[in-house]
């Protein structure tokens, strides 16, 4: 059996006629930049996130960068974040002129450990970026309480977590702003790059809108150094077709996660650590990520059996070569480094069949029996 990590073909076939109609309407209108599709998506995603503003940008990485700049982060500032995340989190901090300060993760959720935040705060600290990794909300109540105490901005990196909640509140309702990625593999994915800043802060929203168009307001009058980072009308049209299905897809992901957890616990017990959904959280399972010994050997075996898996992230940010001047070394973030050696993400998408999941788990069990 061949099982891909992600298969978007069935989703496309279901939406094909509606998708082609939407794209044809954009091309027929000849309005390709910041038009009605972008406005609709911004309004719908903001309402879905329970906030006032959605600002469409070119991609999820720009969304973090723009949100930081819009919140006042500048050269010489420090921003606290996790090293166990995609490069865009740390890279966006540097692009904004600031210095990333890495602290370790909670080994249960893979998210930023709030107990380690205050020790990392200095007079230069301006913001915190918690990452809602794999689709589960970070401990935002505790993180925001610390941020409020020290008057810090909180920019939630929700690239993998649109629709995730804690006690009924969305990831965007906590802190200063949150950022989404609509990269094609995301739970709500475009057919190219796209992203969004979502916020209840009127000034951060206005600043973000100005920054995304070269820092101009009105056009040709530039008061800040901005960027060309606009959400494309074609991508917005694709996302508008997909958006009404997001909640259904999230529920299907949760159902498949429950199947995986049941099968793995039943067949492998303590040999595999399955994801833990913290109390009060609504996990949207962008990834279903297990922790295992002999991770690399298991991945190689599964590949031989036709099962595609992914390793997110094999080298934490604090020991990435590009950040060597920050002075971190191996051993500084033991939980992140351990997770980087043990975490393995299994195939996960709404259309995944139970017999495919049963095959994946059977092959994992076969590996450990050997």
Order of alpha helices (4+ residues) and beta strands (2+ residues): alpha-alpha-beta-alpha-beta-alpha-beta-beta-alpha-beta-beta-beta-beta-beta-alpha-alpha-alpha-beta-beta-alpha-alpha-beta-alpha
